[in-house]
Amino acid sequence: MSKEMIGDRNSDTGLHRITVERTVSPSYEGTLMRTILRDTIRQIALLVTFVVIPSLLSSQTPQPKPATPLPEDNIAPAEFTVMLKEAWTFTKDESENYANAIGKKTEFETTAEFEKRSVVARQQYLAKLAKYFKDKKFDQRVIGVVLKADLNQYDADNQVYSVSCPSVIEAPYNIPTVTTEIAQNAYVGLADTIRMGYRTSSIYLKFNPYFRWQVGRDIAKATKDDEANIFFRIRFKVDMSQGEARKGSRFAVSAKQVMLFNQRTNTVYWEQTIR
């Protein structure tokens, strides 16, 4: 316990000021210190919440940058579908021709002769696919397909924009002689569906259901104002290689990169290489 004496004597007047003894208990001192400490912690928490965290989020958020366009970088889904179906149809037709050329071992054909004929037929089949692939320059082409992005909801506290992509790319479906493939990855998938009694196959972005875009508020607001020009772009390569001898043929579409960008300004907000 502490005591404090207040007052003194004025030597000129001889008058005395009132002396007051104030007693401060340890419990009061402890309460006062706890109050000061609590207020200090609250002020630090507010500083972290409203200044430090937003600054960290802003510094960690990738900044928009100009895109480096490729020759075929703004292909509409329907246009890409036509490319795929043309190449897939060629693969299917040549696969069927190859199967017919081999046929079955005939009555007067030795096993060695049949095997030799089968090898020659496969070599001819692969050569035709390789020529078509090269003629179409698929060995050089990277095809960028654009799909409309929908800006659904912005979370200002966490600086996260929920973005969806309802658009899909119609793709060739699997048949016994040709299998359409997309290598397993986290962003782009291939699915077969039945619509109005017809079988269809679609290439789609694997958002469940949203892509969570980490972005600062100012950029998010500017993007919302220009939403009509916000798209996803998927860059593809077509793969018609067949590998080792196998039953049936393969037609592969390989997704190489996905990005969120502004088509009007050609600004990339987010991108991811697919391996």
Protein Blocks (a to p, Z undefined) as FASTA:
>chain_A
ZZddeddddfknopacddddddddfklmmmmmmmmmmmmmmmmmmmmmmmmmmmmmmmmp
ccdddddddfblcbcfklmmmmmmmmmmmmmmmmmmmmmmnmpadfklcfklmmmmmmmm
mmmmmmmmmmmmmmnommmpccddddddddfbdcfklopacdddfbccddddddfkbccd
ddddfkbccddddeehiacddddddddfbccddddfklmmmmmmmmmmgccdddddddfb
ebjadedjddddddfbdcdddfklopafbdcddZZ
